[in-house]
Amino acid sequence: MSEQSTDLRETVRRRYAAAAVKVTEGGTACCGPEPVEVDDSFGSTLYAADERDALPAEAVAASLGCGNPTAVAELREGECVLDLGSGGGIDVLLSARRVGPTGKAYGLDMTEEMLELALANTAKVGATNVEFLKGTIEAIPLPANTIDVVISNCVINLSTDKPAVFAETFRVLKPGGRIGVSDVVADDTLTAEQRAARGDYVGCIAGALSFAEYRAGLAAAGFTDVEITPAHVVADGMHSAIVRAVKPANATQTSGL
């Protein structure tokens, strides 16, 4: 990893660690934690009220995503789900409810403070089909061919090595598995410099792929049936989008990590 990539990752880690600390400290206040979202394009307001009401206030307040991937991933009873960049755990806990006691929901995050917050939120709801892992989305600490569905909420755009994220996601999915991701995606007409002018990297803007780049990246990793659907505008020429793709049922089996 280049020095610039390392610096960007550390900047991202510090930003989300600070968000977790803010929510945790806010949890001691009489009225509960304050949300950390910036505006209506990001955060807990993108979830239905009944979903927010069923979760700890700290899980809701720590939501920094650009969508609701659990609403588009079509999770089914008994499935095994992995959330890339799980933060305070909102999507993991919602997924755990959808897959039920015979299923399982994993959360992966590189930020110790977010993992601590997620574990505390899991304890509050008493979820037993949940497990949180520390690691990066470029090197997922799970065996190959073990996950039915991979979800993520406005995190892949923060990676400095997106081909590795797509390859690792493909690896851990079972043949026939799928992804249902919310992410920021740029119009194909915008250059990297133009994307950077619309927002910084840690703000989920500068690092966003274009629609064509996203499709090409998923295809290069082996995914088929790629669909990228804009949901709402987050900046000029930048969209929160729903990304779906499938690992072919006849994909070559691999083993190990």
N, C-alpha and C positions, 0 to 999 in steps of 0.2 A: 504494500500500500504506500502511495506517495505521501510526502510530508503534508501536502495540501489536503489530501483525503483524510489523513489522520487528524488534522486540525479541524476539518469540517465535522467529522464524527464526534470529536470531543465537544465542539460547540453545541451540537445537537444533544449530546448526553447532558451537558450542563443545563440546557434550557429545560429539558423534561425532568431532570432532577429537581430543579427549582420549582417547577409546577407541582410536583408531588409534595414537596415540602410545604408549599403554600396551602395546598388542600389539607394536608395532615394537620398543620397548625390551625387552620380555620375550623377543623372539626371540633376544636375545644370551645368554640364560641357558642353562645346560646342559640343562635339562629342557624347554625351549621355552616359549612364551608361555602365560600363564594366561588362561582364558576370561573375557570381560567380562560375561557374562550375569548377570542379577540372581537369577533363580530358574528352576524347571523350566518355567514358562510361556513363557519367552523363551530364545533362544540356540541353540547348536549341537546340544543334545541332541534337538532336534526333527527332526534328519536321521538317516537310517539309518547304521549303523556303517560299512558299505562305502563310502558316499558320503563320510563324514568322512575315512576312511583314504586315499582317493584324492587328497586335496587337501593343500596346504601347511598346516601347523599354524597359521600366522598367519591364513589365510583362515577356518579353522574357529573360531579364538579370537575373531575380530572379528565373528562372527555375533551380531546383536542382534534378530533377527526373531522373529515369533510363530508361524511355520509353515514349510512347505517348499513354496513355490509351484511349483518345478520338478516336484514329484511330482503336481501336480494340473493342470498346464497342458497335458499330453498333447503334448509337443513331438515334432516329427517331423523326420526327416532332411531337410536342405536348407532348413529354415525360418530366417527372420530374427527374432531375439528381442531385445526391449529390457527391461532391468531398471531400474525406477525406484527411485532411492536405493540404488545397488549396493554401497555400503560397501566392505568388504574383498574383495569379488568372489566370494563363495562361490556365489551363485546364477548369476552370469554364467559361471563356470567349469563348473558342473554343466550349464548350458544348452548351452554350447559342445560338451561331450561328447555331449549328446543329439542336437543338430542335425547334428553331424559336419562334415567338411571342406567340404562343399558349402553349409553353412549359416553363419550368423554370429550372434554374441551381442554386443550393445551393453550397456554399463553407464553409467548417468547418475548423477552425484553432485555436490553443491555443495561438498563438503569436500575441500580440497586434500590433507590428510593421509590421508584414506581413499583417494583416487585414487592417491596414491603407493604405499600399501600394496597396493592392487589390482593395480597394474602390476608390483610386485615379485612378487606371488603368481602372476601370469600368466607371468612369465619363468621361475619355478621349475618350472611344469608344461609349459612350451614350447608353450602354446596359440597358434595362429596365426590362428584365426578369431574373435578377440576384439578389441573396441575400447572404450575408456573415454572418456567425454565429460564435460567440466565444465559444469554448468548446473543449473537448477532444474527440478523436475517440473511447474511451472506454465508453463514456456516451453521446451519440449523442442527442442534444437538439431538437429532432423532434418527432412527434407522430408516433406510429406504423402504418405500412401498408400505407405509403404515398409516397414512392419513387419508381420509375420504374427501375432506374439504379444507382448503386453505382460504382464510379470510384475512383482510388487513384494512385498516382505516387511516388513510392519508399518511402512510409510513414509507412505502416503497420509493416515493419521490425524494425522501431524505437520504436514501442510500447513495454512496459514492461508487458503488459497483453493482449496478442493476443487472447486468448479465449473470452475475453470481447469484443474485436473489432469484432470478427466474430459473436458473439451473437447479438450485437447491430446492426450490418449491416443487419443481418437476420431479426431483429425486425422491422426496419424502411422500409424494402422493402415490396411492395405489393406482395401478392401471385402471382407467375409467374414472379416476378421481377428477375433481374440478376445483376451480378457484372462483371466488366471488369477492371482489376487492372494490373498495372505494378509494380513489386516488385523484390527485390533481394532474390534469393532462392539458397540454398546450395545443393551440391551433398549429397546423403544419406550416403555416406561413411565418411563424415567429422564430427568429433566430435565438440562439442561446443568450446572446447579449440582450435582446429584447425581453426575454423572459426574466433575466436578472434585473432589468430596469423596472419590472412590475412588482418586485418583492424579493426579499432575501432568501437564502437557502434554508435557514432554520424555520422560516415562515411558510415553508412548503411550496414556494413559487419558483425560485431560481433553478432548483434541481429537477423540475418536472420534465418528463419526456413529452414529445409531441404524439399525436394520435398514431402517425405512421411509425415512429420510433418504438412506441409501445407494442404495436402489432408485430413489428419485425423482431423485437426482443423476445416476445413470447413464442413466436414461430421458431426462432433459432434454438430455443430451449427444447422444442419438441411439441409444444401445445398446438391443438387444433380447435376449431369452432370458436375462434377469438371474436368477442363482441365488446366494443367500447362505446358506451352510450353516455353522452353528456347529461348531467343532472341539473346543475345550476352554475352560474358564473361566479368565480371567486376573484377575478381581476380581468382586465381587458384582454380578451383572447385566451383566457385561462379558465378551465372548467373543473368542477368536481364531477367525476365520471364514474360510472359503474363498469367494472371490467370483469368479464367472464371468459373462461377458457377451460378446455378439457385435456387431460392426459389420455391419449388413445388407449383403448382397452387392450390392444395388442402391443403396447410399448414393451420393450425389452426389460425384463426384470433385472435389477441390480441388487446388490446386498451390501450390508455394512453401513457405516456412517459416511 
